[in-house]
Structure formats: C-alpha cells, structure tokens
C-alpha cells in the first residue's frame, strides 16, 4: 500500500522506462502512466486503479511491470 500518490510514482519509477502524468482526477490526485519494457511492437496496455478503493490492481500491475521482459 502506498501512503501518497508520490510514493506510488516513486515505486513505479524503479522499474519503468518512463513515468508520464496523464492529469489529475478526484481530490487532485495525479494519474500516472508507467512505460515499461523496450520499444518492441506490438505494445500491450495494462490498466489499474479504475476503482479508487480497489488497490490490488495497482499492486498487480506494478508487479507485472517489474517482471515483464521484452
């Protein structure tokens, strides 16, 4: 679990090639896009956090990002 939105960004940055802000949503929290892997095609999109009170998807997406090899 991440205490702040910035802590989530910092955790994603350890495995991502780039972190991009997609803007703000409820309560001025930033929506982050973590780009992982290489520049191989086709690309895949993994989304998480559609329901703010369901954090398991964020943890799973972060785990996938750290393990994905292209």
MMTF fields as JSON, N, C-alpha, C and O atoms, coordinates in Angstrom:
{
  "mmtfVersion": "1.0.0",
  "mmtfProducer": "UNKNOWN",
  "numBonds": 279,
  "numAtoms": 280,
  "numGroups": 70,
  "numChains": 1,
  "numModels": 1,
  "chainsPerModel": [1],
  "groupsPerChain": [70],
  "chainIdList": ["A"],
  "bondAtomList": [4, 2, 8, 6, 12, 10, 16, 14, 20, 18, 24, 22, 28, 26, 32, 30, 36, 34, 40, 38, 44, 42, 48, 46, 52, 50, 56, 54, 60, 58, 64, 62, 68, 66, 72, 70, 76, 74, 80, 78, 84, 82, 88, 86, 92, 90, 96, 94, 100, 98, 104, 102, 108, 106, 112, 110, 116, 114, 120, 118, 124, 122, 128, 126, 132, 130, 136, 134, 140, 138, 144, 142, 148, 146, 152, 150, 156, 154, 160, 158, 164, 162, 168, 166, 172, 170, 176, 174, 180, 178, 184, 182, 188, 186, 192, 190, 196, 194, 200, 198, 204, 202, 208, 206, 212, 210, 216, 214, 220, 218, 224, 222, 228, 226, 232, 230, 236, 234, 240, 238, 244, 242, 248, 246, 252, 250, 256, 254, 260, 258, 264, 262, 268, 266, 272, 270, 276, 274],
  "bondOrderList": [1, 1, 1, 1, 1, 1, 1, 1, 1, 1, 1, 1, 1, 1, 1, 1, 1, 1, 1, 1, 1, 1, 1, 1, 1, 1, 1, 1, 1, 1, 1, 1, 1, 1, 1, 1, 1, 1, 1, 1, 1, 1, 1, 1, 1, 1, 1, 1, 1, 1, 1, 1, 1, 1, 1, 1, 1, 1, 1, 1, 1, 1, 1, 1, 1, 1, 1, 1, 1],
  "groupList": [{"groupName": "UNK", "atomNameList": ["N", "CA", "C", "O"], "elementList": ["N", "C", "C", "O"], "formalChargeList": [0, 0, 0, 0], "bondAtomList": [1, 0, 2, 1, 3, 2], "bondOrderList": [1, 1, 2], "singleLetterCode": "X", "chemCompType": "L-PEPTIDE LINKING"}],
  "groupTypeList": [0, 0, 0, 0, 0, 0, 0, 0, 0, 0, 0, 0, 0, 0, 0, 0, 0, 0, 0, 0, 0, 0, 0, 0, 0, 0, 0, 0, 0, 0, 0, 0, 0, 0, 0, 0, 0, 0, 0, 0, 0, 0, 0, 0, 0, 0, 0, 0, 0, 0, 0, 0, 0, 0, 0, 0, 0, 0, 0, 0, 0, 0, 0, 0, 0, 0, 0, 0, 0, 0],
  "groupIdList": [1, 2, 3, 4, 5, 6, 7, 8, 9, 10, 11, 12, 13, 14, 15, 16, 17, 18, 19, 20, 21, 22, 23, 24, 25, 26, 27, 28, 29, 30, 31, 32, 33, 34, 35, 36, 37, 38, 39, 40, 41, 42, 43, 44, 45, 46, 47, 48, 49, 50, 51, 52, 53, 54, 55, 56, 57, 58, 59, 60, 61, 62, 63, 64, 65, 66, 67, 68, 69, 70],
  "secStructList": [7, 7, 1, 1, 2, 2, 2, 2, 2, 2, 2, 2, 2, 6, 6, 7, 1, 3, 3, 3, 3, 3, 3, 3, 3, 4, 4, 4, 3, 3, 3, 3, 3, 3, 3, 7, 1, 7, 1, 7, 1, 1, 7, 7, 7, 7, 7, 7, 7, 1, 1, 6, 6, 7, 7, 2, 2, 2, 2, 2, 2, 2, 2, 2, 2, 2, 2, 7, 7, 7],
  "xCoordList": [0.844, 0.0, 0.89, 1.932, 0.486, 1.256, 0.575, -0.63, 1.348, 0.793, 0.395, -0.543, 1.096, 0.813, 0.874, 1.407, 0.325, 0.379, 1.823, 2.202, 2.615, 4.025, 4.799, 5.725, 4.421, 5.056, 4.762, 5.63, 3.542, 3.189, 4.056, 4.607, 4.179, 5.009, 6.445, 7.052, 6.996, 8.377, 8.57, 9.597, 7.589, 7.67, 7.626, 8.373, 6.763, 6.692, 7.991, 8.415, 8.619, 9.826, 11.006, 11.951, 10.975, 12.096, 12.186, 13.269, 11.054, 11.054, 10.619, 10.733, 10.136, 9.608, 10.695, 11.662, 10.512, 11.399, 11.052, 11.921, 9.773, 9.304, 8.032, 7.264, 7.815, 6.584, 5.998, 6.674, 4.743, 4.095, 2.834, 2.056, 2.625, 1.4, 0.31, 0.519, -0.852, -1.988, -3.008, -4.102, -2.658, -3.564, -4.048, -3.611, -4.955, -5.457, -6.88, -7.609, -7.266, -8.634, -9.107, -8.618, -10.011, -10.631, -9.606, -8.542, -9.933, -9.101, -7.711, -6.744, -7.606, -6.35, -5.216, -4.047, -5.557, -4.553, -4.119, -4.954, -2.834, -2.301, -2.499, -2.316, -2.875, -2.983, -1.658, -1.251, -0.988, 0.326, 0.253, -0.545, 1.08, 1.27, 2.72, 3.637, 2.93, 4.28, 4.562, 3.815, 5.62, 6.017, 7.152, 8.191, 6.952, 7.968, 8.432, 7.967, 9.345, 9.827, 10.676, 11.265, 10.721, 11.51, 10.57, 9.401, 11.078, 10.257, 9.709, 9.329, 9.673, 9.171, 7.694, 6.967, 7.263, 5.866, 5.369, 6.177, 4.136, 3.084, 3.201, 3.738, 2.696, 2.703, 1.49, 0.509, 1.571, 0.409, 0.067, 0.928, -1.185, -1.647, -2.189, -3.051, -1.683, -2.168, -2.739, -2.042, -3.983, -4.592, -4.915, -5.134, -4.942, -5.28, -5.767, -5.485, -6.493, -6.932, -8.213, -8.475, -9.02, -10.277, -11.24, -12.032, -11.17, -11.973, -11.014, -10.199, -11.112, -10.123, -9.953, -8.876, -10.98, -10.858, -10.407, -10.361, -10.077, -9.588, -8.116, -7.803, -7.23, -5.803, -5.057, -3.902, -5.687, -4.97, -4.538, -3.497, -5.317, -4.944, -3.676, -2.859, -3.499, -2.276, -1.058, -0.009, -1.211, -0.11, 0.224, 1.397, -0.797, -0.578, 0.065, 0.979, -0.397, 0.184, 1.64, 2.481, 1.942, 3.327, 4.198, 5.339, 3.665, 4.404, 4.67, 5.761, 3.675, 3.853, 4.924, 5.78, 4.877, 5.864, 7.282, 8.206, 7.454, 8.796, 9.282, 10.488, 8.372, 8.756, 8.713, 9.277, 8.065, 7.88, 9.2, 9.922, 9.514, 10.745, 10.367, 9.581, 10.931, 10.648, 11.918, 11.888],
  "yCoordList": [-1.172, 0.0, 1.235, 1.255, 2.249, 3.479, 4.585, 4.8, 5.276, 6.315, 7.556, 8.257, 7.831, 9.028, 8.693, 7.658, 9.577, 9.427, 9.516, 8.84, 10.331, 10.466, 9.183, 8.824, 8.489, 7.216, 6.176, 5.37, 6.189, 5.297, 5.608, 4.701, 6.893, 7.296, 6.84, 6.306, 7.04, 6.649, 5.141, 4.683, 4.362, 2.907, 2.465, 1.573, 3.08, 2.746, 3.095, 2.378, 4.188, 4.671, 3.72, 3.788, 2.836, 1.915, 0.896, 0.385, 0.595, -0.409, 0.141, -0.558, 1.347, 1.888, 2.59, 3.117, 2.583, 3.327, 4.805, 5.661, 5.1, 6.487, 6.519, 5.557, 7.622, 7.874, 9.164, 10.192, 9.104, 10.255, 10.588, 9.693, 11.86, 12.298, 12.441, 13.073, 11.849, 11.954, 12.974, 13.071, 13.727, 14.734, 14.349, 13.351, 15.152, 14.941, 14.421, 14.636, 13.732, 13.261, 13.616, 14.595, 12.889, 13.208, 13.636, 13.031, 14.654, 15.191, 15.584, 15.501, 16.011, 16.489, 15.468, 15.842, 14.176, 13.127, 12.937, 12.942, 12.771, 12.613, 11.191, 10.232, 11.065, 9.761, 9.515, 10.31, 8.401, 8.104, 7.037, 6.104, 7.18, 6.166, 5.713, 6.51, 4.432, 3.872, 3.108, 2.198, 3.469, 2.815, 1.864, 2.277, 0.587, -0.408, -1.132, -0.864, -2.048, -2.87, -2.098, -1.067, -2.623, -1.977, -1.296, -1.058, -0.994, -0.335, -1.342, -0.965, -2.616, -3.673, -3.472, -2.891, -3.936, -3.874, -5.274, -6.111, -5.604, -4.7, -4.428, -5.236, -3.292, -2.91, -3.506, -3.884, -3.584, -4.0, -2.876, -2.082, -2.823, -1.821, -2.546, -3.417, -2.185, -2.726, -1.553, -0.566, -1.652, -0.575, -1.068, -2.259, -0.143, -0.458, 0.811, 1.923, 0.624, 1.774, 2.41, 3.569, 1.694, 2.259, 2.544, 3.484, 1.731, 1.951, 2.325, 1.507, 3.544, 4.097, 3.281, 3.304, 2.561, 1.806, 0.361, -0.419, 0.0, -1.345, -1.246, -0.997, -1.437, -1.219, -2.452, -2.34, -3.621, -4.834, -4.777, -5.332, -4.115, -3.98, -3.168, -3.472, -2.136, -1.329, -2.161, -2.075, -2.962, -3.811, -4.854, -5.101, -5.462, -6.469, -5.841, -6.426, -4.665, -4.003, -3.641, -3.793, -3.166, -2.852, -4.092, -4.053, -5.202, -6.462, -6.948, -7.434, -6.818, -7.2, -6.344, -6.858, -5.044, -4.141, -4.534, -4.471, -4.941, -5.286, -6.624, -6.869, -7.49, -8.817, -8.976, -9.93, -8.071, -8.178, -8.003, -7.035, -8.919, -8.851, -8.877, -9.714, -7.959, -7.916, -8.079, -8.07],
  "zCoordList": [0.0, 0.0, 0.0, 0.655, -0.722, -0.818, -0.023, -0.15, 0.788, 1.655, 0.871, 1.252, -0.213, -1.009, -2.492, -2.89, -3.288, -4.74, -5.221, -6.177, -4.574, -4.939, -4.628, -5.357, -3.544, -3.215, -4.29, -4.628, -4.829, -5.94, -7.15, -7.774, -7.483, -8.626, -8.434, -9.362, -7.249, -6.984, -7.09, -7.59, -6.622, -6.728, -8.186, -8.588, -8.972, -10.393, -11.108, -12.015, -10.707, -11.379, -11.225, -12.011, -10.233, -10.055, -11.189, -11.474, -11.84, -12.91, -14.266, -15.273, -14.314, -15.563, -16.37, -15.82, -17.676, -18.563, -18.517, -18.683, -18.289, -18.192, -17.356, -17.343, -16.664, -15.918, -16.48, -16.527, -16.905, -17.52, -16.739, -16.41, -16.439, -15.793, -16.851, -17.886, -16.584, -17.504, -17.02, -17.574, -16.0, -15.459, -14.077, -13.505, -13.551, -12.193, -12.235, -13.204, -11.165, -11.023, -9.625, -9.061, -9.052, -7.764, -6.72, -6.59, -6.003, -4.928, -5.41, -4.653, -6.664, -7.252, -7.215, -7.12, -7.29, -7.346, -8.797, -9.702, -9.018, -10.369, -10.857, -10.107, -12.127, -12.773, -13.504, -14.35, -13.165, -13.728, -14.81, -14.724, -15.81, -16.838, -16.743, -16.941, -16.439, -16.351, -17.641, -18.001, -18.326, -19.568, -19.243, -18.727, -19.547, -19.232, -20.461, -21.569, -20.268, -21.38, -22.366, -22.045, -23.564, -24.611, -25.592, -25.288, -26.737, -27.756, -28.776, -29.884, -28.394, -29.285, -29.584, -28.779, -30.706, -31.106, -31.334, -31.737, -31.117, -30.663, -29.17, -28.412, -28.775, -27.365, -26.662, -27.302, -25.339, -24.556, -23.585, -23.205, -23.195, -22.232, -21.008, -21.123, -19.849, -18.583, -17.8, -17.564, -17.403, -16.628, -15.226, -15.004, -14.298, -12.915, -12.236, -12.682, -11.167, -10.385, -10.865, -10.541, -11.625, -12.116, -10.97, -11.035, -9.925, -8.732, -7.612, -7.184, -7.147, -6.215, -4.944, -4.347, -4.513, -3.268, -3.486, -2.535, -4.717, -5.03, -5.433, -6.597, -4.484, -4.729, -5.232, -5.644, -5.209, -5.616, -7.074, -7.427, -7.933, -9.339, -9.512, -10.382, -8.693, -8.751, -8.375, -9.014, -7.337, -6.891, -7.959, -8.238, -8.552, -9.597, -10.836, -11.417, -11.243, -12.42, -12.164, -13.049, -10.964, -10.622, -10.621, -11.082, -10.102, -10.121, -11.535, -11.837, -12.398, -13.798, -14.459, -15.179, -14.214, -14.801, -14.389, -15.2, -13.123, -12.644, -13.205, -13.235, -13.649, -14.136, -15.646, -16.183, -16.327, -17.767, -18.49, -18.249, -19.359, -20.16, -21.624, -22.068, -22.354, -23.808, -24.595, -25.826]
}
